Amino acid sequence: MAKNFEILCPCCEATLVVDRLSGEVLLHKAKVTKGGSASLESMVSKLEEQKSEASRRFDKQIESQKDRARILEEKFKEAMARAEKSDEKVFNPMDLD
């Protein structure tokens, strides 16, 4: 009689029991982790770090958007000044009809 395959998942380290003939997963045993107050405290500290990092990234994006608006305004004014000084005829694709 054929034995089933017992495989250790490389991602989540769970144990999978797979039927040799059909290839179906017969059993999925999640990795047992020992939980305690130390792990809870570390999870809370990691969550606080993630929160502060997200806040920093948000503030940086807000600042870049403020600066971006100023830069775009300057580029627009410069383009308008060049357009006023230019003697080139504007090409209108509708004139080709």
Helices and strands as residue ranges (DSSP letters): E 5-8, E 15-18, E 25-29, H 37-85, G 93-96
